[in-house]
Amino acid sequence: MRASIVTSQYCRVHQLLFIRSLQEWLAFSPAHIAHAFGDAMQVVEATCPRCLAMTQSAMHRQFPALYARSSGPVTPEG
Ligand SMILES: [Zn+2]
């Protein structure tokens, strides 16, 4: 007999699991998830808010010109 399997979003980089009922990302190691939920939980890789912040700052570093306008002084052109 099988219980219904819940699929949750999980960020492996930061070890954060999205708990839908709480609408929050909580710290869970893979072992912790296995121990707490066993087969009842299936995790899919996802990007957590920290990933997005990381990506954003990486993008800022890689493409400073794209972001210069919003943060730096505006220089009129044309
Ligand atoms: Zn993350």
N, CA, C, O and the ligand as a Tripos MOL2 file, in Angstrom:
@<TRIPOS>MOLECULE
protein
  313   311    79     0     0
PROTEIN
NO_CHARGES

@<TRIPOS>ATOM
      1 N           0.8420   -1.2030    0.0000 N.3       1 MET1
      2 CA          0.0000    0.0000    0.0000 C.3       1 MET1
      3 C           0.8760    1.2510    0.0000 C.2       1 MET1
      4 O           1.8020    1.3890    0.7990 O.2       1 MET1
      5 N           0.5610    2.1300   -0.8970 N.am      2 ARG2
      6 CA          1.4040    3.3140   -1.0490 C.3       2 ARG2
      7 C           0.6570    4.5800   -0.6710 C.2       2 ARG2
      8 O          -0.4960    4.7930   -1.0460 O.2       2 ARG2
      9 N           1.3560    5.4080    0.0820 N.am      3 ALA3
     10 CA          0.8020    6.7150    0.3790 C.3       3 ALA3
     11 C           1.0340    7.6030   -0.8430 C.2       3 ALA3
     12 O           1.8790    7.3070   -1.6880 O.2       3 ALA3
     13 N           0.2900    8.6720   -0.9210 N.am      4 SER4
     14 CA          0.4880    9.5640   -2.0510 C.3       4 SER4
     15 C           1.8380   10.2630   -1.9100 C.2       4 SER4
     16 O           2.2360   10.6840   -0.8240 O.2       4 SER4
     17 N           2.5200   10.3710   -3.0350 N.am      5 ILE5
     18 CA          3.8500   10.9600   -3.0220 C.3       5 ILE5
     19 C           3.7670   12.4520   -3.2810 C.2       5 ILE5
     20 O           3.1280   12.9120   -4.2270 O.2       5 ILE5
     21 N           4.4320   13.1840   -2.4140 N.am      6 VAL6
     22 CA          4.4480   14.6350   -2.5550 C.3       6 VAL6
     23 C           5.7170   15.0320   -3.2910 C.2       6 VAL6
     24 O           6.8100   14.5700   -2.9620 O.2       6 VAL6
     25 N           5.5660   15.8810   -4.2740 N.am      7 THR7
     26 CA          6.7270   16.3950   -4.9780 C.3       7 THR7
     27 C           7.0320   17.8020   -4.4780 C.2       7 THR7
     28 O           6.1760   18.6870   -4.4820 O.2       7 THR7
     29 N           8.2650   17.9770   -4.0540 N.am      8 SER8
     30 CA          8.6520   19.2860   -3.5470 C.3       8 SER8
     31 C           9.8800   19.8070   -4.2690 C.2       8 SER8
     32 O          10.6860   19.0420   -4.7980 O.2       8 SER8
     33 N          10.0010   21.1040   -4.2780 N.am      9 GLN9
     34 CA         11.1540   21.7320   -4.9020 C.3       9 GLN9
     35 C          12.3000   21.7660   -3.9090 C.2       9 GLN9
     36 O          12.1240   22.0820   -2.7320 O.2       9 GLN9
     37 N          13.4860   21.4300   -4.4170 N.am     10 TYR10
     38 CA         14.6380   21.3680   -3.5340 C.3      10 TYR10
     39 C          15.8530   21.9840   -4.2150 C.2      10 TYR10
     40 O          16.1580   21.6850   -5.3690 O.2      10 TYR10
     41 N          16.5370   22.8490   -3.4760 N.am     11 CYS11
     42 CA         17.7640   23.4410   -3.9860 C.3      11 CYS11
     43 C          18.9360   22.6880   -3.3800 C.2      11 CYS11
     44 O          19.1670   22.7470   -2.1720 O.2      11 CYS11
     45 N          19.6810   21.9730   -4.2330 N.am     12 ARG12
     46 CA         20.8170   21.1920   -3.7440 C.3      12 ARG12
     47 C          21.9800   22.0850   -3.3480 C.2      12 ARG12
     48 O          22.7760   21.7340   -2.4770 O.2      12 ARG12
     49 N          22.0720   23.2250   -3.9840 N.am     13 VAL13
     50 CA         23.1910   24.1260   -3.7030 C.3      13 VAL13
     51 C          23.1190   24.6440   -2.2730 C.2      13 VAL13
     52 O          24.1120   24.6300   -1.5460 O.2      13 VAL13
     53 N          21.9660   25.0880   -1.8890 N.am     14 HIS14
     54 CA         21.8020   25.6770   -0.5600 C.3      14 HIS14
     55 C          21.0900   24.7400    0.4150 C.2      14 HIS14
     56 O          20.8910   25.0770    1.5820 O.2      14 HIS14
     57 N          20.7120   23.5720   -0.0740 N.am     15 GLN15
     58 CA         20.0200   22.5690    0.7470 C.3      15 GLN15
     59 C          18.7790   23.1740    1.3940 C.2      15 GLN15
     60 O          18.5770   23.1090    2.6060 O.2      15 GLN15
     61 N          17.9630   23.7600    0.5340 N.am     16 LEU16
     62 CA         16.7010   24.3390    0.9910 C.3      16 LEU16
     63 C          15.5410   23.6170    0.3260 C.2      16 LEU16
     64 O          15.5380   23.3920   -0.8850 O.2      16 LEU16
     65 N          14.5710   23.2650    1.1280 N.am     17 LEU17
     66 CA         13.3870   22.5670    0.6370 C.3      17 LEU17
     67 C          12.1880   23.5020    0.7360 C.2      17 LEU17
     68 O          11.9570   24.1380    1.7650 O.2      17 LEU17
     69 N          11.4300   23.5720   -0.3590 N.am     18 PHE18
     70 CA         10.2510   24.4400   -0.3370 C.3      18 PHE18
     71 C           9.0700   23.6900    0.2660 C.2      18 PHE18
     72 O           8.6100   22.6860   -0.2790 O.2      18 PHE18
     73 N           8.5940   24.1850    1.3850 N.am     19 ILE19
     74 CA          7.4400   23.5850    2.0420 C.3      19 ILE19
     75 C           6.1980   24.3400    1.5890 C.2      19 ILE19
     76 O           5.9720   25.4940    1.9550 O.2      19 ILE19
     77 N           5.3980   23.6450    0.7790 N.am     20 ARG20
     78 CA          4.2790   24.3210    0.1490 C.3      20 ARG20
     79 C           3.2630   24.8250    1.1740 C.2      20 ARG20
     80 O           2.7150   25.9180    1.0320 O.2      20 ARG20
     81 N           3.0210   24.0260    2.1980 N.am     21 SER21
     82 CA          2.0120   24.4120    3.1910 C.3      21 SER21
     83 C           2.4160   25.6700    3.9550 C.2      21 SER21
     84 O           1.5740   26.4350    4.4250 O.2      21 SER21
     85 N           3.7370   25.8600    4.0640 N.am     22 LEU22
     86 CA          4.2220   27.0520    4.7580 C.3      22 LEU22
     87 C           4.5830   28.1770    3.7920 C.2      22 LEU22
     88 O           4.7550   29.3310    4.1840 O.2      22 LEU22
     89 N           4.6940   27.7960    2.4950 N.am     23 GLN23
     90 CA          5.1540   28.7540    1.4860 C.3      23 GLN23
     91 C           6.5150   29.3250    1.8700 C.2      23 GLN23
     92 O           6.7720   30.5200    1.7180 O.2      23 GLN23
     93 N           7.3820   28.4440    2.3720 N.am     24 GLU24
     94 CA          8.6990   28.8910    2.8280 C.3      24 GLU24
     95 C           9.7690   27.8890    2.4550 C.2      24 GLU24
     96 O           9.5080   26.6960    2.3000 O.2      24 GLU24
     97 N          10.9900   28.4050    2.3150 N.am     25 TRP25
     98 CA         12.1440   27.5450    2.0640 C.3      25 TRP25
     99 C          12.8080   27.2350    3.3950 C.2      25 TRP25
    100 O          13.2000   28.1440    4.1260 O.2      25 TRP25
    101 N          12.9330   25.9450    3.7120 N.am     26 LEU26
    102 CA         13.5410   25.5450    4.9750 C.3      26 LEU26
    103 C          14.7870   24.7050    4.7110 C.2      26 LEU26
    104 O          14.8660   23.9740    3.7240 O.2      26 LEU26
    105 N          15.7590   24.8260    5.6160 N.am     27 ALA27
    106 CA         17.0160   24.1010    5.4630 C.3      27 ALA27
    107 C          16.8060   22.6120    5.7320 C.2      27 ALA27
    108 O          16.3840   22.2210    6.8200 O.2      27 ALA27
    109 N          17.1070   21.7850    4.7240 N.am     28 PHE28
    110 CA         17.0140   20.3370    4.8400 C.3      28 PHE28
    111 C          18.1970   19.7270    4.1100 C.2      28 PHE28
    112 O          18.4530   20.0630    2.9530 O.2      28 PHE28
    113 N          18.9190   18.8370    4.7700 N.am     29 SER29
    114 CA         19.9340   18.0910    4.0440 C.3      29 SER29
    115 C          19.2230   16.9160    3.3690 C.2      29 SER29
    116 O          18.1460   16.5100    3.8060 O.2      29 SER29
    117 N          19.8260   16.3640    2.2970 N.am     30 PRO30
    118 CA         19.1950   15.2100    1.6280 C.3      30 PRO30
    119 C          18.9150   14.0680    2.6000 C.2      30 PRO30
    120 O          17.8860   13.4000    2.5010 O.2      30 PRO30
    121 N          19.8420   13.8460    3.5460 N.am     31 ALA31
    122 CA         19.6420   12.7800    4.5390 C.3      31 ALA31
    123 C          18.4580   13.0890    5.4450 C.2      31 ALA31
    124 O          17.6920   12.2050    5.8280 O.2      31 ALA31
    125 N          18.3320   14.3520    5.7690 N.am     32 HIS32
    126 CA         17.2310   14.8110    6.6140 C.3      32 HIS32
    127 C          15.8810   14.5720    5.9190 C.2      32 HIS32
    128 O          14.9150   14.1280    6.5400 O.2      32 HIS32
    129 N          15.8430   14.8740    4.6300 N.am     33 ILE33
    130 CA         14.6160   14.6650    3.8560 C.3      33 ILE33
    131 C          14.2560   13.1820    3.8290 C.2      33 ILE33
    132 O          13.1070   12.7990    4.0500 O.2      33 ILE33
    133 N          15.2670   12.3560    3.5520 N.am     34 ALA34
    134 CA         15.0350   10.9150    3.4850 C.3      34 ALA34
    135 C          14.5380   10.3860    4.8250 C.2      34 ALA34
    136 O          13.6580    9.5280    4.8840 O.2      34 ALA34
    137 N          15.1140   10.9090    5.8830 N.am     35 HIS35
    138 CA         14.7400   10.4550    7.2220 C.3      35 HIS35
    139 C          13.3280   10.9290    7.5810 C.2      35 HIS35
    140 O          12.5330   10.1830    8.1520 O.2      35 HIS35
    141 N          13.0370   12.1820    7.2330 N.am     36 ALA36
    142 CA         11.7660   12.7760    7.6420 C.3      36 ALA36
    143 C          10.5980   12.3010    6.7770 C.2      36 ALA36
    144 O           9.4940   12.0910    7.2790 O.2      36 ALA36
    145 N          10.8440   12.1330    5.4750 N.am     37 PHE37
    146 CA          9.7330   11.8550    4.5600 C.3      37 PHE37
    147 C           9.8180   10.4950    3.8840 C.2      37 PHE37
    148 O           8.8100    9.9460    3.4380 O.2      37 PHE37
    149 N          11.0420    9.9520    3.8120 N.am     38 GLY38
    150 CA         11.2000    8.6560    3.1630 C.3      38 GLY38
    151 C          10.7290    8.6840    1.7240 C.2      38 GLY38
    152 O          11.0530    9.6020    0.9700 O.2      38 GLY38
    153 N           9.9480    7.6580    1.3400 N.am     39 ASP39
    154 CA          9.4720    7.5540   -0.0390 C.3      39 ASP39
    155 C           8.3060    8.4840   -0.3220 C.2      39 ASP39
    156 O           7.8980    8.6400   -1.4730 O.2      39 ASP39
    157 N           7.7760    9.0900    0.7020 N.am     40 ALA40
    158 CA          6.5980    9.9370    0.5250 C.3      40 ALA40
    159 C           6.9360   11.2790   -0.1130 C.2      40 ALA40
    160 O           6.0540   12.0280   -0.5320 O.2      40 ALA40
    161 N           8.2150   11.5590   -0.1750 N.am     41 MET41
    162 CA          8.6330   12.8420   -0.7290 C.3      41 MET41
    163 C           9.5550   12.6320   -1.9190 C.2      41 MET41
    164 O          10.5600   11.9260   -1.8350 O.2      41 MET41
    165 N           9.1930   13.2530   -3.0160 N.am     42 GLN42
    166 CA         10.0580   13.2340   -4.1820 C.3      42 GLN42
    167 C          10.4990   14.6680   -4.4360 C.2      42 GLN42
    168 O           9.6740   15.5760   -4.5390 O.2      42 GLN42
    169 N          11.8150   14.8580   -4.5360 N.am     43 VAL43
    170 CA         12.2820   16.2220   -4.7180 C.3      43 VAL43
    171 C          12.6910   16.4700   -6.1660 C.2      43 VAL43
    172 O          13.2710   15.6090   -6.8280 O.2      43 VAL43
    173 N          12.3770   17.6390   -6.6220 N.am     44 VAL44
    174 CA         12.8130   18.0690   -7.9430 C.3      44 VAL44
    175 C          13.7430   19.2550   -7.7420 C.2      44 VAL44
    176 O          13.5380   20.0820   -6.8540 O.2      44 VAL44
    177 N          14.7540   19.3230   -8.5730 N.am     45 GLU45
    178 CA         15.7160   20.4140   -8.4370 C.3      45 GLU45
    179 C          15.0670   21.7420   -8.7750 C.2      45 GLU45
    180 O          14.3240   21.8700   -9.7480 O.2      45 GLU45
    181 N          15.3670   22.7170   -7.9500 N.am     46 ALA46
    182 CA         14.7780   24.0330   -8.1600 C.3      46 ALA46
    183 C          15.7680   25.1030   -7.7380 C.2      46 ALA46
    184 O          16.7590   24.8330   -7.0580 O.2      46 ALA46
    185 N          15.4800   26.2970   -8.1500 N.am     47 THR47
    186 CA         16.3110   27.4160   -7.7170 C.3      47 THR47
    187 C          15.5810   28.1320   -6.5900 C.2      47 THR47
    188 O          14.4210   28.5220   -6.7190 O.2      47 THR47
    189 N          16.2900   28.2900   -5.4950 N.am     48 CYS48
    190 CA         15.7030   28.9550   -4.3340 C.3      48 CYS48
    191 C          15.9800   30.4600   -4.4280 C.2      48 CYS48
    192 O          16.7340   30.8930   -5.2990 O.2      48 CYS48
    193 N          15.3840   31.2520   -3.5500 N.am     49 PRO49
    194 CA         15.6090   32.7020   -3.5940 C.3      49 PRO49
    195 C          17.0910   33.0670   -3.5030 C.2      49 PRO49
    196 O          17.5330   34.0480   -4.1020 O.2      49 PRO49
    197 N          17.8570   32.2640   -2.7450 N.am     50 ARG50
    198 CA         19.2860   32.5540   -2.6340 C.3      50 ARG50
    199 C          19.9920   32.3520   -3.9630 C.2      50 ARG50
    200 O          20.9020   33.1040   -4.3120 O.2      50 ARG50
    201 N          19.5650   31.3190   -4.7130 N.am     51 CYS51
    202 CA         20.1280   31.0900   -6.0440 C.3      51 CYS51
    203 C          19.8600   32.2980   -6.9240 C.2      51 CYS51
    204 O          20.7400   32.7610   -7.6500 O.2      51 CYS51
    205 N          18.6400   32.8000   -6.8500 N.am     52 LEU52
    206 CA         18.2650   33.9290   -7.6940 C.3      52 LEU52
    207 C          19.1040   35.1490   -7.3530 C.2      52 LEU52
    208 O          19.5400   35.8850   -8.2390 O.2      52 LEU52
    209 N          19.3280   35.3590   -6.0530 N.am     53 ALA53
    210 CA         20.1470   36.4940   -5.6200 C.3      53 ALA53
    211 C          21.5750   36.3160   -6.1070 C.2      53 ALA53
    212 O          22.2290   37.2650   -6.5400 O.2      53 ALA53
    213 N          22.0510   35.0510   -6.0220 N.am     54 MET54
    214 CA         23.4070   34.7390   -6.4570 C.3      54 MET54
    215 C          23.5520   34.9790   -7.9580 C.2      54 MET54
    216 O          24.5180   35.5830   -8.4240 O.2      54 MET54
    217 N          22.5610   34.4870   -8.6950 N.am     55 THR55
    218 CA         22.5730   34.6460  -10.1460 C.3      55 THR55
    219 C          22.5610   36.1140  -10.5230 C.2      55 THR55
    220 O          23.2630   36.5560  -11.4330 O.2      55 THR55
    221 N          21.7440   36.8500   -9.7950 N.am     56 GLN56
    222 CA         21.6120   38.2620  -10.1020 C.3      56 GLN56
    223 C          22.9400   38.9910   -9.8810 C.2      56 GLN56
    224 O          23.3530   39.8070  -10.7060 O.2      56 GLN56
    225 N          23.6110   38.6870   -8.7510 N.am     57 SER57
    226 CA         24.8740   39.3810   -8.5020 C.3      57 SER57
    227 C          25.9450   38.9230   -9.4890 C.2      57 SER57
    228 O          26.8230   39.6980   -9.8670 O.2      57 SER57
    229 N          25.8640   37.6430   -9.9050 N.am     58 ALA58
    230 CA         26.8160   37.1550  -10.9020 C.3      58 ALA58
    231 C          26.5970   37.8590  -12.2380 C.2      58 ALA58
    232 O          27.5480   38.2110  -12.9360 O.2      58 ALA58
    233 N          25.3330   38.0560  -12.5750 N.am     59 MET59
    234 CA         24.9960   38.7530  -13.8140 C.3      59 MET59
    235 C          25.4780   40.1990  -13.7740 C.2      59 MET59
    236 O          25.9620   40.7460  -14.7660 O.2      59 MET59
    237 N          25.3310   40.7960  -12.5980 N.am     60 HIS60
    238 CA         25.7950   42.1750  -12.4490 C.3      60 HIS60
    239 C          27.2910   42.2640  -12.6950 C.2      60 HIS60
    240 O          27.7820   43.2130  -13.3060 O.2      60 HIS60
    241 N          28.0230   41.2360  -12.1960 N.am     61 ARG61
    242 CA         29.4760   41.2410  -12.3780 C.3      61 ARG61
    243 C          29.8430   40.9680  -13.8260 C.2      61 ARG61
    244 O          30.7740   41.5680  -14.3640 O.2      61 ARG61
    245 N          29.1080   40.0630  -14.4530 N.am     62 GLN62
    246 CA         29.4590   39.6710  -15.8200 C.3      62 GLN62
    247 C          29.0470   40.6960  -16.8630 C.2      62 GLN62
    248 O          29.7350   40.9030  -17.8640 O.2      62 GLN62
    249 N          27.9190   41.3300  -16.6100 N.am     63 PHE63
    250 CA         27.4190   42.3030  -17.5820 C.3      63 PHE63
    251 C          27.1670   43.6480  -16.9150 C.2      63 PHE63
    252 O          26.0270   44.1060  -16.8390 O.2      63 PHE63
    253 N          28.2390   44.2800  -16.4300 N.am     64 PRO64
    254 CA         28.0620   45.5480  -15.7100 C.3      64 PRO64
    255 C          27.3710   46.6060  -16.5670 C.2      64 PRO64
    256 O          26.6290   47.4460  -16.0570 O.2      64 PRO64
    257 N          27.6230   46.5550  -17.8680 N.am     65 ALA65
    258 CA         27.0530   47.5740  -18.7470 C.3      65 ALA65
    259 C          25.5310   47.5310  -18.7560 C.2      65 ALA65
    260 O          24.8660   48.5580  -18.8880 O.2      65 ALA65
    261 N          24.9880   46.3130  -18.6130 N.am     66 LEU66
    262 CA         23.5310   46.1680  -18.6570 C.3      66 LEU66
    263 C          22.8640   46.7730  -17.4350 C.2      66 LEU66
    264 O          21.7080   47.1960  -17.4780 O.2      66 LEU66
    265 N          23.6190   46.8060  -16.3450 N.am     67 TYR67
    266 CA         23.0230   47.2460  -15.0880 C.3      67 TYR67
    267 C          23.4940   48.6420  -14.6830 C.2      67 TYR67
    268 O          23.0010   49.2240  -13.7170 O.2      67 TYR67
    269 N          24.4520   49.1620  -15.4350 N.am     68 ALA68
    270 CA         25.0340   50.4510  -15.0830 C.3      68 ALA68
    271 C          23.9630   51.5370  -15.0510 C.2      68 ALA68
    272 O          24.0120   52.4540  -14.2320 O.2      68 ALA68
    273 N          22.9940   51.4150  -15.9590 N.am     69 ARG69
    274 CA         21.9950   52.4640  -16.0910 C.3      69 ARG69
    275 C          21.1330   52.6150  -14.8470 C.2      69 ARG69
    276 O          20.8270   53.7270  -14.4160 O.2      69 ARG69
    277 N          20.7450   51.4690  -14.2720 N.am     70 SER70
    278 CA         19.8240   51.5480  -13.1390 C.3      70 SER70
    279 C          20.5210   51.9840  -11.8500 C.2      70 SER70
    280 O          19.9090   52.6230  -10.9940 O.2      70 SER70
    281 N          21.8280   51.6280  -11.7130 N.am     71 SER71
    282 CA         22.4950   51.9260  -10.4480 C.3      71 SER71
    283 C          23.3630   53.1680  -10.5280 C.2      71 SER71
    284 O          23.4750   53.9180   -9.5580 O.2      71 SER71
    285 N          23.9800   53.3890  -11.6900 N.am     72 GLY72
    286 CA         24.8790   54.5210  -11.8240 C.3      72 GLY72
    287 C          24.1610   55.7640  -12.2730 C.2      72 GLY72
    288 O          22.9480   55.7560  -12.4860 O.2      72 GLY72
    289 N          24.9200   56.8390  -12.4180 N.am     73 PRO73
    290 CA         24.3280   58.0840  -12.9250 C.3      73 PRO73
    291 C          23.9180   57.9380  -14.3980 C.2      73 PRO73
    292 O          24.5820   57.2620  -15.1840 O.2      73 PRO73
    293 N          22.8490   58.5670  -14.7290 N.am     74 VAL74
    294 CA         22.3460   58.4670  -16.0960 C.3      74 VAL74
    295 C          23.0790   59.4590  -16.9920 C.2      74 VAL74
    296 O          23.1340   60.6580  -16.7190 O.2      74 VAL74
    297 N          23.6390   58.9170  -18.0730 N.am     75 THR75
    298 CA         24.3130   59.7980  -19.0310 C.3      75 THR75
    299 C          23.4790   59.8690  -20.2980 C.2      75 THR75
    300 O          23.2610   58.8620  -20.9710 O.2      75 THR75
    301 N          23.0190   61.0590  -20.6100 N.am     76 PRO76
    302 CA         22.1900   61.2150  -21.8160 C.3      76 PRO76
    303 C          23.0070   60.9540  -23.0790 C.2      76 PRO76
    304 O          24.1400   61.4120  -23.2290 O.2      76 PRO76
    305 N          22.3820   60.1980  -23.9770 N.am     77 GLU77
    306 CA         23.0540   59.8970  -25.2330 C.3      77 GLU77
    307 C          22.1760   60.3000  -26.4060 C.2      77 GLU77
    308 O          20.9500   60.3320  -26.2980 O.2      77 GLU77
    309 N          22.8110   60.6040  -27.5160 N.am     78 GLY78
    310 CA         22.0880   60.8980  -28.7410 C.3      78 GLY78
    311 C          21.6520   62.3210  -28.7430 C.2      78 GLY78
    312 O          21.0210   62.7720  -29.6980 O.2      78 GLY78
    313 ZN         19.7200   27.8280   -3.8610 Zn       79 ZN79
@<TRIPOS>BOND
     1     1     2 1
     2     2     3 1
     3     3     4 2
     4     3     5 am
     5     5     6 1
     6     6     7 1
     7     7     8 2
     8     7     9 am
     9     9    10 1
    10    10    11 1
    11    11    12 2
    12    11    13 am
    13    13    14 1
    14    14    15 1
    15    15    16 2
    16    15    17 am
    17    17    18 1
    18    18    19 1
    19    19    20 2
    20    19    21 am
    21    21    22 1
    22    22    23 1
    23    23    24 2
    24    23    25 am
    25    25    26 1
    26    26    27 1
    27    27    28 2
    28    27    29 am
    29    29    30 1
    30    30    31 1
    31    31    32 2
    32    31    33 am
    33    33    34 1
    34    34    35 1
    35    35    36 2
    36    35    37 am
    37    37    38 1
    38    38    39 1
    39    39    40 2
    40    39    41 am
    41    41    42 1
    42    42    43 1
    43    43    44 2
    44    43    45 am
    45    45    46 1
    46    46    47 1
    47    47    48 2
    48    47    49 am
    49    49    50 1
    50    50    51 1
    51    51    52 2
    52    51    53 am
    53    53    54 1
    54    54    55 1
    55    55    56 2
    56    55    57 am
    57    57    58 1
    58    58    59 1
    59    59    60 2
    60    59    61 am
    61    61    62 1
    62    62    63 1
    63    63    64 2
    64    63    65 am
    65    65    66 1
    66    66    67 1
    67    67    68 2
    68    67    69 am
    69    69    70 1
    70    70    71 1
    71    71    72 2
    72    71    73 am
    73    73    74 1
    74    74    75 1
    75    75    76 2
    76    75    77 am
    77    77    78 1
    78    78    79 1
    79    79    80 2
    80    79    81 am
    81    81    82 1
    82    82    83 1
    83    83    84 2
    84    83    85 am
    85    85    86 1
    86    86    87 1
    87    87    88 2
    88    87    89 am
    89    89    90 1
    90    90    91 1
    91    91    92 2
    92    91    93 am
    93    93    94 1
    94    94    95 1
    95    95    96 2
    96    95    97 am
    97    97    98 1
    98    98    99 1
    99    99   100 2
   100    99   101 am
   101   101   102 1
   102   102   103 1
   103   103   104 2
   104   103   105 am
   105   105   106 1
   106   106   107 1
   107   107   108 2
   108   107   109 am
   109   109   110 1
   110   110   111 1
   111   111   112 2
   112   111   113 am
   113   113   114 1
   114   114   115 1
   115   115   116 2
   116   115   117 am
   117   117   118 1
   118   118   119 1
   119   119   120 2
   120   119   121 am
   121   121   122 1
   122   122   123 1
   123   123   124 2
   124   123   125 am
   125   125   126 1
   126   126   127 1
   127   127   128 2
   128   127   129 am
   129   129   130 1
   130   130   131 1
   131   131   132 2
   132   131   133 am
   133   133   134 1
   134   134   135 1
   135   135   136 2
   136   135   137 am
   137   137   138 1
   138   138   139 1
   139   139   140 2
   140   139   141 am
   141   141   142 1
   142   142   143 1
   143   143   144 2
   144   143   145 am
   145   145   146 1
   146   146   147 1
   147   147   148 2
   148   147   149 am
   149   149   150 1
   150   150   151 1
   151   151   152 2
   152   151   153 am
   153   153   154 1
   154   154   155 1
   155   155   156 2
   156   155   157 am
   157   157   158 1
   158   158   159 1
   159   159   160 2
   160   159   161 am
   161   161   162 1
   162   162   163 1
   163   163   164 2
   164   163   165 am
   165   165   166 1
   166   166   167 1
   167   167   168 2
   168   167   169 am
   169   169   170 1
   170   170   171 1
   171   171   172 2
   172   171   173 am
   173   173   174 1
   174   174   175 1
   175   175   176 2
   176   175   177 am
   177   177   178 1
   178   178   179 1
   179   179   180 2
   180   179   181 am
   181   181   182 1
   182   182   183 1
   183   183   184 2
   184   183   185 am
   185   185   186 1
   186   186   187 1
   187   187   188 2
   188   187   189 am
   189   189   190 1
   190   190   191 1
   191   191   192 2
   192   191   193 am
   193   193   194 1
   194   194   195 1
   195   195   196 2
   196   195   197 am
   197   197   198 1
   198   198   199 1
   199   199   200 2
   200   199   201 am
   201   201   202 1
   202   202   203 1
   203   203   204 2
   204   203   205 am
   205   205   206 1
   206   206   207 1
   207   207   208 2
   208   207   209 am
   209   209   210 1
   210   210   211 1
   211   211   212 2
   212   211   213 am
   213   213   214 1
   214   214   215 1
   215   215   216 2
   216   215   217 am
   217   217   218 1
   218   218   219 1
   219   219   220 2
   220   219   221 am
   221   221   222 1
   222   222   223 1
   223   223   224 2
   224   223   225 am
   225   225   226 1
   226   226   227 1
   227   227   228 2
   228   227   229 am
   229   229   230 1
   230   230   231 1
   231   231   232 2
   232   231   233 am
   233   233   234 1
   234   234   235 1
   235   235   236 2
   236   235   237 am
   237   237   238 1
   238   238   239 1
   239   239   240 2
   240   239   241 am
   241   241   242 1
   242   242   243 1
   243   243   244 2
   244   243   245 am
   245   245   246 1
   246   246   247 1
   247   247   248 2
   248   247   249 am
   249   249   250 1
   250   250   251 1
   251   251   252 2
   252   251   253 am
   253   253   254 1
   254   254   255 1
   255   255   256 2
   256   255   257 am
   257   257   258 1
   258   258   259 1
   259   259   260 2
   260   259   261 am
   261   261   262 1
   262   262   263 1
   263   263   264 2
   264   263   265 am
   265   265   266 1
   266   266   267 1
   267   267   268 2
   268   267   269 am
   269   269   270 1
   270   270   271 1
   271   271   272 2
   272   271   273 am
   273   273   274 1
   274   274   275 1
   275   275   276 2
   276   275   277 am
   277   277   278 1
   278   278   279 1
   279   279   280 2
   280   279   281 am
   281   281   282 1
   282   282   283 1
   283   283   284 2
   284   283   285 am
   285   285   286 1
   286   286   287 1
   287   287   288 2
   288   287   289 am
   289   289   290 1
   290   290   291 1
   291   291   292 2
   292   291   293 am
   293   293   294 1
   294   294   295 1
   295   295   296 2
   296   295   297 am
   297   297   298 1
   298   298   299 1
   299   299   300 2
   300   299   301 am
   301   301   302 1
   302   302   303 1
   303   303   304 2
   304   303   305 am
   305   305   306 1
   306   306   307 1
   307   307   308 2
   308   307   309 am
   309   309   310 1
   310   310   311 1
   311   311   312 2
@<TRIPOS>SUBSTRUCTURE
     1 MET1         2 RESIDUE 1 A MET
     2 ARG2         6 RESIDUE 1 A ARG
     3 ALA3        10 RESIDUE 1 A ALA
     4 SER4        14 RESIDUE 1 A SER
     5 ILE5        18 RESIDUE 1 A ILE
     6 VAL6        22 RESIDUE 1 A VAL
     7 THR7        26 RESIDUE 1 A THR
     8 SER8        30 RESIDUE 1 A SER
     9 GLN9        34 RESIDUE 1 A GLN
    10 TYR10       38 RESIDUE 1 A TYR
    11 CYS11       42 RESIDUE 1 A CYS
    12 ARG12       46 RESIDUE 1 A ARG
    13 VAL13       50 RESIDUE 1 A VAL
    14 HIS14       54 RESIDUE 1 A HIS
    15 GLN15       58 RESIDUE 1 A GLN
    16 LEU16       62 RESIDUE 1 A LEU
    17 LEU17       66 RESIDUE 1 A LEU
    18 PHE18       70 RESIDUE 1 A PHE
    19 ILE19       74 RESIDUE 1 A ILE
    20 ARG20       78 RESIDUE 1 A ARG
    21 SER21       82 RESIDUE 1 A SER
    22 LEU22       86 RESIDUE 1 A LEU
    23 GLN23       90 RESIDUE 1 A GLN
    24 GLU24       94 RESIDUE 1 A GLU
    25 TRP25       98 RESIDUE 1 A TRP
    26 LEU26      102 RESIDUE 1 A LEU
    27 ALA27      106 RESIDUE 1 A ALA
    28 PHE28      110 RESIDUE 1 A PHE
    29 SER29      114 RESIDUE 1 A SER
    30 PRO30      118 RESIDUE 1 A PRO
    31 ALA31      122 RESIDUE 1 A ALA
    32 HIS32      126 RESIDUE 1 A HIS
    33 ILE33      130 RESIDUE 1 A ILE
    34 ALA34      134 RESIDUE 1 A ALA
    35 HIS35      138 RESIDUE 1 A HIS
    36 ALA36      142 RESIDUE 1 A ALA
    37 PHE37      146 RESIDUE 1 A PHE
    38 GLY38      150 RESIDUE 1 A GLY
    39 ASP39      154 RESIDUE 1 A ASP
    40 ALA40      158 RESIDUE 1 A ALA
    41 MET41      162 RESIDUE 1 A MET
    42 GLN42      166 RESIDUE 1 A GLN
    43 VAL43      170 RESIDUE 1 A VAL
    44 VAL44      174 RESIDUE 1 A VAL
    45 GLU45      178 RESIDUE 1 A GLU
    46 ALA46      182 RESIDUE 1 A ALA
    47 THR47      186 RESIDUE 1 A THR
    48 CYS48      190 RESIDUE 1 A CYS
    49 PRO49      194 RESIDUE 1 A PRO
    50 ARG50      198 RESIDUE 1 A ARG
    51 CYS51      202 RESIDUE 1 A CYS
    52 LEU52      206 RESIDUE 1 A LEU
    53 ALA53      210 RESIDUE 1 A ALA
    54 MET54      214 RESIDUE 1 A MET
    55 THR55      218 RESIDUE 1 A THR
    56 GLN56      222 RESIDUE 1 A GLN
    57 SER57      226 RESIDUE 1 A SER
    58 ALA58      230 RESIDUE 1 A ALA
    59 MET59      234 RESIDUE 1 A MET
    60 HIS60      238 RESIDUE 1 A HIS
    61 ARG61      242 RESIDUE 1 A ARG
    62 GLN62      246 RESIDUE 1 A GLN
    63 PHE63      250 RESIDUE 1 A PHE
    64 PRO64      254 RESIDUE 1 A PRO
    65 ALA65      258 RESIDUE 1 A ALA
    66 LEU66      262 RESIDUE 1 A LEU
    67 TYR67      266 RESIDUE 1 A TYR
    68 ALA68      270 RESIDUE 1 A ALA
    69 ARG69      274 RESIDUE 1 A ARG
    70 SER70      278 RESIDUE 1 A SER
    71 SER71      282 RESIDUE 1 A SER
    72 GLY72      286 RESIDUE 1 A GLY
    73 PRO73      290 RESIDUE 1 A PRO
    74 VAL74      294 RESIDUE 1 A VAL
    75 THR75      298 RESIDUE 1 A THR
    76 PRO76      302 RESIDUE 1 A PRO
    77 GLU77      306 RESIDUE 1 A GLU
    78 GLY78      310 RESIDUE 1 A GLY
    79 ZN79       313 GROUP 0 **** ****
